[in-house]
């Protein structure tokens, strides 16, 4: 997929367009010898392997890299307004989800922006489930199958 983008004052302007559309709009331009107001564009996929914290997001911008324009991805913290909106959305989602009826004791953790048990699960390598009846973590006993 070959893409081009317009430049204004040497900076990317608007969005990239497909080569066929560029040729139709500017038939007189040689794509191998672009005027100063145009550049090749290279699409860069988001770095899906990037781990984001609960209050971080990935943003892209178009930047000149040498003589081409590319997507450049950067991690940034959410603004206070975005953080509050995300918290409100998570809380609303929890209240409207069926699971909230099974785990009524769970509380919102602002640090993780998620609901969880009111006490942390033991970290001893064993498997546990949360009991609403006892408000505690209960160890799962392995099932032994007889020969």
ZADO-1210 file (C-alpha; in nm, 4 decimals, padded with zeros to 6 digits):
<atoms>
<atom x="00.0000" y="00.0000" z="00.0000" code="UNK" pos="1"/>
<atom x="00.1632" y="00.3195" z="-00.1173" code="UNK" pos="2"/>
<atom x="00.0603" y="00.6381" z="00.0623" code="UNK" pos="3"/>
<atom x="00.1340" y="01.0089" z="00.0295" code="UNK" pos="4"/>
<atom x="00.0677" y="01.3077" z="00.2510" code="UNK" pos="5"/>
<atom x="00.0575" y="01.6828" z="00.1979" code="UNK" pos="6"/>
<atom x="00.2998" y="01.9083" z="00.3801" code="UNK" pos="7"/>
<atom x="00.2363" y="02.2598" z="00.5006" code="UNK" pos="8"/>
<atom x="00.5360" y="02.4628" z="00.6156" code="UNK" pos="9"/>
<atom x="00.7379" y="02.1403" z="00.5993" code="UNK" pos="10"/>
<atom x="00.5068" y="01.9583" z="00.8414" code="UNK" pos="11"/>
<atom x="00.2492" y="01.6817" z="00.7771" code="UNK" pos="12"/>
<atom x="-00.0895" y="01.8295" z="00.6949" code="UNK" pos="13"/>
<atom x="-00.4210" y="01.6453" z="00.7090" code="UNK" pos="14"/>
<atom x="-00.4131" y="01.2677" z="00.6544" code="UNK" pos="15"/>
<atom x="-00.2314" y="01.0338" z="00.4159" code="UNK" pos="16"/>
<atom x="-00.3994" y="00.9324" z="00.0911" code="UNK" pos="17"/>
<atom x="-00.3586" y="00.6287" z="-00.1325" code="UNK" pos="18"/>
<atom x="-00.1274" y="00.6617" z="-00.4301" code="UNK" pos="19"/>
<atom x="-00.4162" y="00.6110" z="-00.6776" code="UNK" pos="20"/>
<atom x="-00.6098" y="00.8986" z="-00.5190" code="UNK" pos="21"/>
<atom x="-00.2982" y="01.1152" z="-00.5141" code="UNK" pos="22"/>
<atom x="-00.2419" y="01.0467" z="-00.8862" code="UNK" pos="23"/>
<atom x="-00.6038" y="01.1362" z="-00.9661" code="UNK" pos="24"/>
<atom x="-00.5859" y="01.4597" z="-00.7666" code="UNK" pos="25"/>
<atom x="-00.2428" y="01.5596" z="-00.8992" code="UNK" pos="26"/>
<atom x="-00.1918" y="01.3852" z="-01.2372" code="UNK" pos="27"/>
<atom x="00.0951" y="01.6158" z="-01.3352" code="UNK" pos="28"/>
<atom x="00.3159" y="01.5078" z="-01.0398" code="UNK" pos="29"/>
<atom x="00.5885" y="01.2462" z="-01.0797" code="UNK" pos="30"/>
<atom x="00.5598" y="01.0233" z="-00.7722" code="UNK" pos="31"/>
<atom x="00.9352" y="00.9638" z="-00.7810" code="UNK" pos="32"/>
<atom x="01.0104" y="01.3369" z="-00.7781" code="UNK" pos="33"/>
<atom x="00.7651" y="01.4923" z="-00.5339" code="UNK" pos="34"/>
<atom x="00.7206" y="01.8685" z="-00.4905" code="UNK" pos="35"/>
<atom x="00.8178" y="02.0220" z="-00.1566" code="UNK" pos="36"/>
<atom x="00.4535" y="02.0174" z="-00.0395" code="UNK" pos="37"/>
<atom x="00.4202" y="01.6357" z="-00.0609" code="UNK" pos="38"/>
<atom x="00.5947" y="01.3338" z="00.0908" code="UNK" pos="39"/>
<atom x="00.5708" y="00.9579" z="00.0942" code="UNK" pos="40"/>
<atom x="00.3931" y="00.8238" z="00.4001" code="UNK" pos="41"/>
<atom x="00.4792" y="00.5013" z="00.5831" code="UNK" pos="42"/>
<atom x="00.2050" y="00.3508" z="00.7985" code="UNK" pos="43"/>
<atom x="00.3394" y="00.2121" z="01.1268" code="UNK" pos="44"/>
<atom x="00.1122" y="-00.0225" z="01.3210" code="UNK" pos="45"/>
<atom x="00.0633" y="00.0466" z="01.6916" code="UNK" pos="46"/>
<atom x="00.3149" y="-00.1313" z="01.9147" code="UNK" pos="47"/>
<atom x="00.0664" y="-00.3832" z="02.0549" code="UNK" pos="48"/>
<atom x="00.3390" y="-00.5329" z="02.2746" code="UNK" pos="49"/>
<atom x="00.3648" y="-00.2083" z="02.4719" code="UNK" pos="50"/>
<atom x="00.2355" y="-00.2588" z="02.8234" code="UNK" pos="51"/>
<atom x="00.0145" y="00.0234" z="02.9391" code="UNK" pos="52"/>
<atom x="-00.0744" y="00.1113" z="03.2945" code="UNK" pos="53"/>
<atom x="-00.4387" y="00.1646" z="03.3810" code="UNK" pos="54"/>
<atom x="-00.4024" y="00.5379" z="03.3307" code="UNK" pos="55"/>
<atom x="-00.1903" y="00.5431" z="03.0155" code="UNK" pos="56"/>
<atom x="-00.2767" y="00.5477" z="02.6467" code="UNK" pos="57"/>
<atom x="-00.0978" y="00.5222" z="02.3130" code="UNK" pos="58"/>
<atom x="-00.1190" y="00.8158" z="02.0779" code="UNK" pos="59"/>
<atom x="00.0117" y="00.8552" z="01.7291" code="UNK" pos="60"/>
<atom x="00.1220" y="01.1586" z="01.5390" code="UNK" pos="61"/>
<atom x="00.2570" y="01.2109" z="01.1898" code="UNK" pos="62"/>
<atom x="00.6230" y="01.3060" z="01.1959" code="UNK" pos="63"/>
<atom x="00.8914" y="01.3657" z="00.9375" code="UNK" pos="64"/>
<atom x="01.1568" y="01.0969" z="00.9593" code="UNK" pos="65"/>
<atom x="01.4202" y="01.1796" z="00.7034" code="UNK" pos="66"/>
<atom x="01.2372" y="01.2502" z="00.3784" code="UNK" pos="67"/>
<atom x="00.9223" y="01.0485" z="00.4604" code="UNK" pos="68"/>
<atom x="00.6375" y="01.0949" z="00.7050" code="UNK" pos="69"/>
<atom x="00.5531" y="00.8125" z="00.9465" code="UNK" pos="70"/>
<atom x="00.3165" y="00.7295" z="01.2292" code="UNK" pos="71"/>
<atom x="00.5074" y="00.7781" z="01.5532" code="UNK" pos="72"/>
<atom x="00.3546" y="00.6142" z="01.8609" code="UNK" pos="73"/>
<atom x="00.4046" y="00.7461" z="02.2123" code="UNK" pos="74"/>
<atom x="00.2759" y="00.6394" z="02.5504" code="UNK" pos="75"/>
<atom x="00.1250" y="00.9209" z="02.7550" code="UNK" pos="76"/>
<atom x="-00.0536" y="00.9478" z="03.0878" code="UNK" pos="77"/>
<atom x="-00.4259" y="01.0176" z="03.0816" code="UNK" pos="78"/>
<atom x="-00.5293" y="01.3675" z="03.1732" code="UNK" pos="79"/>
<atom x="-00.7179" y="01.4089" z="03.4993" code="UNK" pos="80"/>
<atom x="-01.0459" y="01.4401" z="03.3060" code="UNK" pos="81"/>
<atom x="-00.9691" y="01.1222" z="03.1048" code="UNK" pos="82"/>
<atom x="-00.8754" y="00.9385" z="03.4250" code="UNK" pos="83"/>
<atom x="-01.2028" y="01.0372" z="03.5950" code="UNK" pos="84"/>
<atom x="-01.4032" y="00.9351" z="03.2869" code="UNK" pos="85"/>
<atom x="-01.2302" y="00.5966" z="03.2721" code="UNK" pos="86"/>
<atom x="-01.2998" y="00.5384" z="03.6410" code="UNK" pos="87"/>
<atom x="-01.6662" y="00.6329" z="03.5930" code="UNK" pos="88"/>
<atom x="-01.6946" y="00.4018" z="03.2905" code="UNK" pos="89"/>
<atom x="-01.5383" y="00.1086" z="03.4805" code="UNK" pos="90"/>
<atom x="-01.7675" y="00.1672" z="03.7791" code="UNK" pos="91"/>
<atom x="-02.0762" y="00.1890" z="03.5568" code="UNK" pos="92"/>
<atom x="-01.9697" y="-00.1232" z="03.3660" code="UNK" pos="93"/>
<atom x="-01.9229" y="-00.3129" z="03.6909" code="UNK" pos="94"/>
<atom x="-02.2629" y="-00.2153" z="03.8252" code="UNK" pos="95"/>
<atom x="-02.4410" y="-00.3195" z="03.5067" code="UNK" pos="96"/>
<atom x="-02.2556" y="-00.6509" z="03.4691" code="UNK" pos="97"/>
<atom x="-02.3977" y="-00.9751" z="03.6053" code="UNK" pos="98"/>
<atom x="-02.0767" y="-01.0568" z="03.7947" code="UNK" pos="99"/>
<atom x="-02.1271" y="-00.7599" z="04.0300" code="UNK" pos="100"/>
<atom x="-02.4306" y="-00.9414" z="04.1732" code="UNK" pos="101"/>
<atom x="-02.2117" y="-01.2411" z="04.2652" code="UNK" pos="102"/>
<atom x="-01.9327" y="-01.0331" z="04.4192" code="UNK" pos="103"/>
<atom x="-02.1154" y="-00.7615" z="04.6086" code="UNK" pos="104"/>
<atom x="-01.8314" y="-00.7135" z="04.8581" code="UNK" pos="105"/>
<atom x="-01.5764" y="-00.6198" z="04.5919" code="UNK" pos="106"/>
<atom x="-01.4494" y="-00.2650" z="04.5910" code="UNK" pos="107"/>
<atom x="-01.3076" y="-00.0283" z="04.3344" code="UNK" pos="108"/>
<atom x="-00.9288" y="00.0008" z="04.3440" code="UNK" pos="109"/>
<atom x="-00.8274" y="00.3441" z="04.2174" code="UNK" pos="110"/>
<atom x="-00.4652" y="00.2357" z="04.1580" code="UNK" pos="111"/>
<atom x="-00.5628" y="-00.0440" z="03.9177" code="UNK" pos="112"/>
<atom x="-00.8910" y="00.1092" z="03.7946" code="UNK" pos="113"/>
<atom x="-01.0626" y="-00.2238" z="03.8571" code="UNK" pos="114"/>
<atom x="-01.2864" y="-00.3958" z="04.1085" code="UNK" pos="115"/>
<atom x="-01.1429" y="-00.6611" z="04.3352" code="UNK" pos="116"/>
<atom x="-01.1848" y="-00.8444" z="04.6594" code="UNK" pos="117"/>
<atom x="-01.1638" y="-00.6280" z="04.9708" code="UNK" pos="118"/>
<atom x="-00.8565" y="-00.8266" z="05.0816" code="UNK" pos="119"/>
<atom x="-00.5726" y="-00.9417" z="04.8570" code="UNK" pos="120"/>
<atom x="-00.5572" y="-01.3032" z="04.7474" code="UNK" pos="121"/>
<atom x="-00.2762" y="-01.4971" z="04.9181" code="UNK" pos="122"/>
<atom x="00.0376" y="-01.5131" z="04.7099" code="UNK" pos="123"/>
<atom x="00.1680" y="-01.8536" z="04.8122" code="UNK" pos="124"/>
<atom x="00.1430" y="-02.0416" z="04.4830" code="UNK" pos="125"/>
<atom x="-00.1837" y="-02.2116" z="04.5754" code="UNK" pos="126"/>
<atom x="-00.5156" y="-02.1664" z="04.3938" code="UNK" pos="127"/>
<atom x="-00.8000" y="-01.9786" z="04.5633" code="UNK" pos="128"/>
<atom x="-01.1535" y="-01.8651" z="04.4975" code="UNK" pos="129"/>
<atom x="-01.3382" y="-01.5780" z="04.6625" code="UNK" pos="130"/>
<atom x="-01.6199" y="-01.6700" z="04.9001" code="UNK" pos="131"/>
<atom x="-01.8858" y="-01.4027" z="04.9429" code="UNK" pos="132"/>
<atom x="-02.0307" y="-01.6107" z="05.2252" code="UNK" pos="133"/>
<atom x="-01.7168" y="-01.5882" z="05.4407" code="UNK" pos="134"/>
<atom x="-01.5695" y="-01.2771" z="05.2749" code="UNK" pos="135"/>
<atom x="-01.2398" y="-01.4557" z="05.2379" code="UNK" pos="136"/>
<atom x="-01.0218" y="-01.6451" z="04.9948" code="UNK" pos="137"/>
<atom x="-01.0735" y="-02.0204" z="05.0092" code="UNK" pos="138"/>
<atom x="-00.8060" y="-02.2607" z="04.8935" code="UNK" pos="139"/>
<atom x="-00.9085" y="-02.4880" z="04.6078" code="UNK" pos="140"/>
<atom x="-00.8345" y="-02.8434" z="04.7058" code="UNK" pos="141"/>
<atom x="-00.7052" y="-03.0537" z="04.4194" code="UNK" pos="142"/>
<atom x="-00.9277" y="-03.3340" z="04.2990" code="UNK" pos="143"/>
<atom x="-00.7543" y="-03.6673" z="04.3328" code="UNK" pos="144"/>
<atom x="-00.8509" y="-03.9301" z="04.0817" code="UNK" pos="145"/>
<atom x="-00.8077" y="-04.2904" z="04.1818" code="UNK" pos="146"/>
<atom x="-00.6618" y="-04.5455" z="03.9410" code="UNK" pos="147"/>
</atoms>
